[in-house]
Amino acid sequence: MMFLLAAAVGMLMPLQTCINTRLRKRLGSPFSAAFVSVLTSMLFMVGVLLFTVGLKLPFDRLAGEPKWIYIGGLCGVTVMTGNILLFPKLGGVQTVIFPILGQIVTGLLIDAFGLFRGNVTPLSATRLTGAVLVFAGVLTASLNRNDRQKGGAGINLYRLAAVMIGAIGTTQTSINGYFGRVTGNPFQTGLVSSLISFMTICVILAGMHLSGRQKLRMSDLKGDLRPWWMWLGGILGALCLSANTLTPPHIGTGMTVIMNLLGSTAMGTLVDHFGWFNTVRRPVSLRKAAGLLIMIIGAGLIRLL
């Protein structure tokens, strides 16, 4: 069940990015879109807690814990804003598969050294071979002349940024996995993490407002609210965040990332191929499909052998 849950979370991730990208077009700023998404996520988790265990947060259990458990919220807002910025530049598939490089490498290192108080899984030759295959699959699926011509010379900078986003996302997954063991409730963990993300984005927006780079007006939220689904990114984010606090303690950070990868790659490919959520349609070529298959084989080596 934990494997299936991690794969389902992966399928929700590209959908959340598509939705938040559409919200960015409506609000005119990735930070404004992140603000609305995080606020929606918090309200959703508050509602869930009110109807289940109550809104009390276990700060007494958190008192003696290391301070790095709060970094997950900072990682979350970084990943969300980064994906909103990268999606129009790279498309659904590349916004998924380039972060995979950062996710796989970071996940393997976290497992190998037991970082963030996780279980230790030795870095074997087979796992390294799987990581190399994932890297080869990314190159096969993504690096082609047409993408470079469309994206310009700066396309590789966007790809490098996507790799870093992946590393930050895996760090968040590992931290929140430990956080979830402390609180014992995924929605309590998600709410604390979202509160930190919300405070971070508020500071960023306040600084941009005071510097004159972006004036915040309530009138920006008025007018045409369609399509209705562009306001739901926060709910998907809450579900992903809460679910990913459950899986690392059971199957490890590396395996959680790999199952996320399988789900997100499948959904990102569908979004690109069919142009869902008003995105630019990018049909899947044989070369891209072959690269995705190589990635899946590499991920399977890391897990099964």
Stockholm file with secondary structure:
# STOCKHOLM 1.0

chainA/1-305         MMFLLAAAVGMLMPLQTCINTRLRKRLGSPFSAAFVSVLTSMLFMVGVLLFTVGLKLPFDRLAGEPKWIYIGGLCGVTVMTGNILLFPKLGGVQTVIFPILGQIVTGLLIDAFGLFRGNVTPLSATRLTGAVLVFAGVLTASLNRNDRQKGGAGINLYRLAAVMIGAIGTTQTSINGYFGRVTGNPFQTGLVSSLISFMTICVILAGMHLSGRQKLRMSDLKGDLRPWWMWLGGILGALCLSANTLTPPHIGTGMTVIMNLLGSTAMGTLVDHFGWFNTVRRPVSLRKAAGLLIMIIGAGLIRLL
#=GR chainA/1-305 SS CHHHHHHHHHHHHHHHHHHHHHHHHHHSCHHHHHHHHHHHHHHHHHHHHHTTTCSCCCHHHHTTSCGGGGHHHHHHHHHHHHHHHHHHHHHHHHHHHHHHHHHHHHHHHHHHHTGGGCCCCCCCHHHHHHHHHHHHHHHHHHCCHHHHHHHCTTHHHHHHHHHHHHHHHHHHHHHHHHHHHHHSCHHHHHHHHHHHHHHHHHHHHHHHHHHTSSCCCGGGGCSCCCSGGGGCHHHHHHHHHHHTTTSHHHHCHHHHHHHHHHHHHHHHHHHHHHTGGGCCCCCCCHHHHHHHHHHHHHHHHHHHC
#=GC SS_cons         CHHHHHHHHHHHHHHHHHHHHHHHHHHSCHHHHHHHHHHHHHHHHHHHHHTTTCSCCCHHHHTTSCGGGGHHHHHHHHHHHHHHHHHHHHHHHHHHHHHHHHHHHHHHHHHHHTGGGCCCCCCCHHHHHHHHHHHHHHHHHHCCHHHHHHHCTTHHHHHHHHHHHHHHHHHHHHHHHHHHHHHSCHHHHHHHHHHHHHHHHHHHHHHHHHHTSSCCCGGGGCSCCCSGGGGCHHHHHHHHHHHTTTSHHHHCHHHHHHHHHHHHHHHHHHHHHHTGGGCCCCCCCHHHHHHHHHHHHHHHHHHHC
//
